[in-house]
Amino acid sequence: MSISLVKNNAWHPRRGPVVLVIMDGVGYGKYKEGDAAADADMRHLRSMEKSCPSTRLKAHGKAVGLPSDDDMGNSEVGHNAIGCGRVFAQGAKLVSASIESGAMFRGDTWKKLVSNVNAGDGRALHFLGLFSDGNVHSHIDHLKAMISRAKEDGVRRVRVHVLLDGRDVGEQSALEYLEPFESFLSGLSGGGYDYRIASGGGRQYITMDRYGADWSMVDRGWKAHVLGQGARFKSAKEAVLSYRAEKPSLIDQDMHEFVIEENGTPIGTVEDGDSFVYFNFRGDRALEITAAFEDDDFDHFDRIRRPRIAYAGMMEYDGDLHVPSAYLVSPPSIDRTAGEYLAGSGVPMLAISETQKYGHVTYFFNGNRQGKFDEKLEDYVEIKSDVVPFEQRPWMKTAEITDTVLAAIESGKYRFIRLNYPNGDMVGHTGVYQAVVCGLEGMDLQLERLRLAVLKAGGVLILTADHGNSDDMFEHDKKTGAVTIKADGEPRAKTSHSLNPVPCVVYDPECGGEYESALREGLGISSIAATFIEMLGFEAPEGYDPSVLVPRK
């Protein structure tokens, strides 16, 4: 059943569309040193900040449904919040609660995974996922809790396949996680129990591709995790030290695959009868490896062999396609999204980004929903991303995205246009400061093109972000705030998201005087939905977080 919005009859209709720009990874830095967003010549953004109503919004922690305000925001929960107008408990929080209550282990999926392994000699329970406490895709504490429970449930053989982070945590922090984890596994082994790390590699080199951008990553991961093919080492620590010896500046996320061997044989290939858990709770970088395990008609690479196993994801990664077929924790149930309301109210819409963030302005913006609410009213456009390291093309596809949006504005077809510029986030994750500045300046040039088009059309331009990143590019000492310096005298790069607030700027050249020039303060990015709904001349739905607009009395 469609849902519709109530018109605000006091609103002065604008001639043109409302254009929502999500500047991915652009926030307001806490420190002057390392704030590439402040260092970049973004004169057009700064001009609009000064001349237009603007405020700062929270984009991390509890403001986007994460467990605590120590948790950095991310693009998935950020776009959920922006598009859904309210805050829902998100993956990390749901998984932690399920583990703490024991609900995960009472569920049918966990019981099946365990009983399957325990039904035959030599079978293994495998765990694969992002190996850190970044709490964006996964958390190592979730992994440890499941492994501990596996031993309680009598699982004799566990193999762990680690995807090194260096992005949501320190860029060369792998050993800080590997060494204590090896001790943890050793403590559980013995007396007939054999728990070990079997394979691994960097998250940007193997396994964790998304949106079909580079299936060769998944191919390399499949060969390492499942087939045991790749560079051989005696331990994960030896692999890390060996790769760093070859290239001291190597960031963990870019490390090549490694396979752990004993007596010349891989210790953790995936075999018929095994059970397998992909323990990332976030869906975008989970769908492709899941397809490799589950799809009968898989043609993205030659799997060589496909073991017959019991497979489960941490969560349901696609609620419409019901992928994977089995999962440990149910995702948040998100309804009454802004997109659904606007479609039900007859509003023509365009959603556009390049490949890296296309799913964010569609799937995540719509509350983890695949497909459109109304085929006639909605158009989705994906601009194919370059398949090169982002620091080599830091401008990314901002110009091509803008070209399409300008044509859309001029066409007069759409009343609401949403787009994502990925530069601040995707280039920010590289840790290459010069490239980040370049990418942001390239984006700023496109903001001015958008502004001029909106001015001509008599529309509204709303600028915001889903989280910070480019605003915090150096590691800082937690006590003193000083930049931490590497042995070569250079600042240590910070490649993860920040805890900083993000912009909210409203450019409304044909304002009818319906709201005050000062916007509300202290809100989160979930307030953006009510804001653009009001800008379209409707009343925000009941239960939505308040708009940033203050009605003029």
SVG drawing of the C-alpha trace seen along z (x, -y; Angstrom):
<svg xmlns="http://www.w3.org/2000/svg" viewBox="-3 -36 66 75">
<polyline fill="none" stroke="black" stroke-width="0.4" points="0.0,0.0 1.4,-3.4 1.7,-6.2 1.5,-9.9 2.4,-13.2 0.2,-16.1 0.8,-19.3 1.8,-22.5 -0.5,-25.1 1.5,-27.9 4.6,-27.0 5.6,-29.1 6.2,-26.6 9.7,-26.8 10.0,-26.7 12.8,-24.1 13.8,-20.9 15.2,-20.2 18.7,-18.9 20.3,-17.0 24.1,-16.7 25.7,-14.2 29.5,-15.1 30.7,-11.7 33.3,-12.0 33.3,-15.8 33.2,-17.1 34.5,-19.8 37.8,-18.8 38.8,-18.9 42.4,-19.5 43.9,-22.0 46.7,-19.6 45.4,-16.9 42.1,-18.6 42.2,-18.2 38.6,-19.5 39.8,-22.8 43.0,-22.9 41.4,-22.3 40.4,-25.4 36.6,-24.8 35.7,-28.4 32.3,-27.7 31.3,-25.5 32.7,-28.1 30.9,-30.9 27.5,-29.1 28.2,-28.3 28.7,-32.1 25.9,-33.4 23.2,-30.7 21.4,-29.3 23.7,-26.6 24.4,-24.4 26.4,-21.4 24.9,-17.9 26.0,-14.9 26.9,-11.9 28.3,-9.3 27.5,-7.2 24.0,-7.2 22.9,-9.9 23.0,-7.2 22.0,-4.2 25.4,-2.9 26.1,-1.6 28.0,-4.6 29.3,-8.0 32.8,-6.5 31.7,-4.7 32.4,-6.5 29.7,-6.8 29.8,-5.2 28.2,-5.6 25.6,-2.8 24.1,-4.0 24.5,-7.6 22.4,-7.1 19.9,-5.1 19.5,-8.0 19.4,-10.6 16.8,-8.7 14.7,-7.3 14.3,-10.4 14.7,-8.5 17.4,-6.6 17.3,-2.8 19.5,-0.5 22.2,0.6 24.3,3.7 26.9,3.4 24.4,2.7 22.1,5.5 24.8,8.1 26.3,7.1 22.8,7.3 22.2,10.7 25.5,12.1 25.0,10.6 21.5,12.0 22.5,15.4 19.8,15.1 22.3,15.7 23.3,19.0 19.7,20.1 18.8,19.5 18.4,22.2 21.2,20.9 23.9,21.2 22.6,24.6 22.7,25.9 26.2,24.6 27.4,26.4 25.5,29.6 26.7,29.8 30.4,29.7 29.9,32.0 28.2,34.6 31.5,35.7 35.2,36.2 37.6,33.5 35.0,31.0 35.8,27.3 33.8,24.2 35.3,21.3 35.0,17.6 35.8,14.9 35.5,11.2 37.1,7.8 39.6,8.3 39.6,5.3 37.5,3.4 36.6,0.6 32.9,1.5 32.0,0.3 31.8,3.7 32.6,6.0 34.1,6.2 36.7,8.7 34.8,9.1 31.9,10.6 34.3,13.1 35.9,14.1 32.5,14.5 31.4,16.9 34.6,18.9 34.4,19.2 30.8,20.5 31.9,22.9 34.2,24.6 31.4,24.7 29.3,26.4 32.0,29.0 33.4,27.8 36.8,29.4 38.2,27.5 38.0,23.8 39.7,21.9 39.7,18.1 40.3,16.2 41.3,12.6 40.8,9.5 43.2,7.0 41.8,3.5 44.1,0.5 41.2,-1.7 38.7,-1.9 41.7,-1.5 45.4,-2.4 46.9,-1.9 49.6,0.5 47.9,1.9 47.5,5.6 49.9,7.1 48.0,5.3 45.1,7.6 46.9,10.7 49.3,11.3 46.7,11.2 44.3,13.2 46.8,15.9 47.2,16.2 43.4,16.3 43.2,19.2 46.1,21.0 44.3,20.8 41.3,22.6 43.4,25.3 44.7,28.5 43.0,31.6 41.6,32.4 40.7,28.8 42.5,27.1 41.7,23.4 43.9,21.5 44.2,18.7 44.2,20.2 44.4,17.3 44.1,13.6 45.0,10.4 44.1,6.8 40.4,5.7 41.1,3.6 43.0,6.4 40.9,9.5 37.3,10.5 35.6,7.2 34.7,5.7 31.2,4.1 28.8,3.1 30.6,5.4 33.4,2.9 36.3,5.4 35.4,9.1 39.1,10.0 39.3,9.1 36.7,11.7 38.5,14.2 41.7,13.7 39.9,14.1 38.1,17.3 41.4,18.9 43.1,18.0 40.2,18.8 38.6,21.8 41.2,23.3 44.4,22.5 46.1,20.9 48.4,18.0 51.7,17.0 52.5,19.5 53.6,18.7 54.0,20.4 51.8,17.8 49.8,14.7 52.5,12.7 55.2,14.0 53.1,13.0 52.6,9.4 56.3,9.0 57.4,10.4 55.2,8.1 56.3,5.1 59.9,6.0 59.3,5.8 57.4,2.5 57.7,0.7 55.0,-1.8 52.4,0.9 49.0,0.2 47.3,3.2 44.3,2.9 46.5,3.3 48.3,6.4 48.3,9.3 46.7,12.6 48.5,15.2 47.8,18.8 49.1,20.6 50.7,23.9 52.0,26.8 54.3,29.5 53.8,27.9 50.0,28.2 47.4,25.4 45.8,25.8 42.4,24.4 40.9,25.1 37.1,25.2 35.9,28.8 32.6,30.6 30.8,30.9 32.3,27.8 30.4,24.8 31.2,21.2 30.3,17.8 30.9,14.5 31.0,12.4 30.7,8.9 27.4,7.3 27.5,4.6 26.0,5.8 27.7,3.9 31.0,5.7 29.4,9.0 27.2,9.7 29.8,10.8 31.6,13.4 28.2,14.6 27.2,15.0 30.4,17.0 29.3,19.5 25.6,19.6 24.8,18.9 24.3,21.9 24.6,19.9 27.8,18.0 29.8,16.6 32.0,13.8 35.1,16.0 36.0,19.7 35.5,21.1 37.3,24.3 35.4,26.1 32.4,25.2 32.4,27.0 29.1,28.3 28.9,26.5 26.5,24.8 27.0,21.1 25.6,18.1 26.2,14.4 26.2,12.4 23.1,10.6 20.7,10.6 22.6,8.5 19.8,8.0 16.3,8.0 14.6,8.1 16.6,10.9 17.0,12.6 20.7,13.0 22.2,15.0 19.8,17.8 20.8,18.2 22.0,15.5 22.6,15.1 21.1,11.7 18.1,10.0 18.8,6.5 16.8,3.5 13.3,3.3 13.1,-0.1 9.8,-1.4 8.2,-4.7 11.3,-6.0 11.3,-9.4 11.6,-7.8 8.4,-5.8 6.5,-8.8 7.6,-10.9 6.7,-8.2 3.4,-7.8 2.9,-11.6 3.6,-11.6 7.1,-13.2 9.3,-12.5 12.8,-11.6 16.4,-11.0 19.1,-9.2 22.6,-9.2 26.2,-8.5 29.2,-6.6 29.5,-2.9 31.3,-3.2 28.3,-5.0 25.4,-4.1 24.0,-1.6 24.1,-4.3 21.7,-6.7 19.4,-3.9 19.5,-0.7 20.7,-2.3 18.8,-5.6 15.6,-3.6 16.1,-1.7 18.0,1.4 15.5,1.9 16.4,3.2 14.5,1.7 12.2,-1.3 9.0,-2.3 7.5,-3.5 9.1,-2.6 7.3,-5.5 8.4,-8.2 12.0,-7.1 15.1,-7.0 18.4,-5.6 21.7,-6.4 25.0,-4.7 28.2,-6.3 30.8,-3.6 33.7,-4.2 37.4,-4.0 38.9,-0.7 42.2,-2.2 43.5,-3.3 41.5,-6.4 44.6,-8.5 45.5,-8.2 42.1,-9.7 41.1,-11.7 38.5,-13.8 36.7,-10.5 33.5,-10.9 32.3,-14.2 32.1,-16.0 30.2,-13.1 27.7,-13.0 27.2,-16.7 26.8,-16.6 23.9,-14.2 22.3,-16.2 22.6,-19.5 20.7,-17.9 18.1,-16.5 17.6,-20.0 17.2,-21.6 14.8,-18.9 12.3,-19.9 11.3,-16.3 12.3,-15.9 11.2,-17.6 13.7,-15.8 17.3,-14.9 19.8,-13.2 23.4,-12.6 26.6,-11.4 30.1,-12.7 32.4,-10.0 35.7,-11.9 36.0,-12.9 35.5,-9.3 37.0,-7.0 40.1,-9.2 40.2,-9.9 40.6,-6.1 43.8,-6.1 45.6,-8.3 47.2,-10.3 46.8,-13.9 47.6,-15.6 45.1,-13.4 42.4,-14.1 42.8,-17.9 42.7,-17.4 39.6,-15.3 37.8,-17.9 38.8,-20.8 37.5,-18.9 34.2,-18.3 34.0,-22.0 34.1,-23.0 31.1,-20.8 29.2,-22.4 29.4,-25.8 28.1,-24.3 25.2,-22.8 24.5,-26.1 24.3,-28.1 21.9,-25.5 19.7,-25.6 19.7,-29.4 18.6,-29.4 15.9,-26.8 14.6,-28.4 15.3,-25.3 16.8,-24.5 20.3,-23.0 20.9,-21.2 24.5,-20.3 25.4,-17.7 27.4,-14.6 26.9,-11.1 30.0,-11.2 33.4,-12.7 36.7,-11.4 38.7,-13.9 38.6,-16.3 40.8,-14.0 43.7,-12.6 46.4,-12.4 46.7,-10.2 46.7,-12.3 47.9,-11.4 44.7,-10.9 46.1,-12.7 48.0,-15.7 46.3,-16.0 49.7,-16.1 50.2,-14.5 51.9,-11.2 55.1,-10.9 56.4,-7.9 60.1,-6.9 60.6,-8.8 59.4,-12.0 56.1,-12.1 52.7,-12.3 51.1,-9.0 48.0,-8.8 44.6,-8.2 42.5,-6.3 39.3,-5.8 36.2,-7.9 36.1,-10.7 33.7,-11.5 33.3,-15.1 30.1,-16.9 29.1,-17.5 27.7,-20.4 24.1,-21.3 23.8,-24.2 20.5,-25.4 20.8,-27.4 17.3,-28.6 17.5,-31.6 13.7,-32.0 12.9,-31.6 9.4,-32.6 10.2,-33.7 8.7,-30.5 11.6,-29.9 14.2,-31.7 17.7,-32.4 19.2,-30.5 18.8,-26.8 18.3,-24.5 21.4,-23.3 22.3,-20.0 20.5,-17.7 21.7,-14.6 21.8,-13.9 18.4,-12.0 16.9,-15.5 17.8,-15.9 14.7,-13.9 12.2,-16.2 14.2,-19.1 13.9,-18.1 10.3,-17.0 9.4,-20.4 11.4,-22.1 9.2,-20.1 6.1,-21.7 4.9,-18.9 4.6,-18.4 7.2,-16.0 5.7,-12.6 4.8,-11.9 7.7,-10.4 10.4,-11.9 13.2,-13.7 12.7,-17.5 13.8,-19.5 16.6,-22.0 14.2,-24.7 12.7,-26.9 9.2,-28.1 8.8,-31.8 5.9,-33.0"/>
</svg>
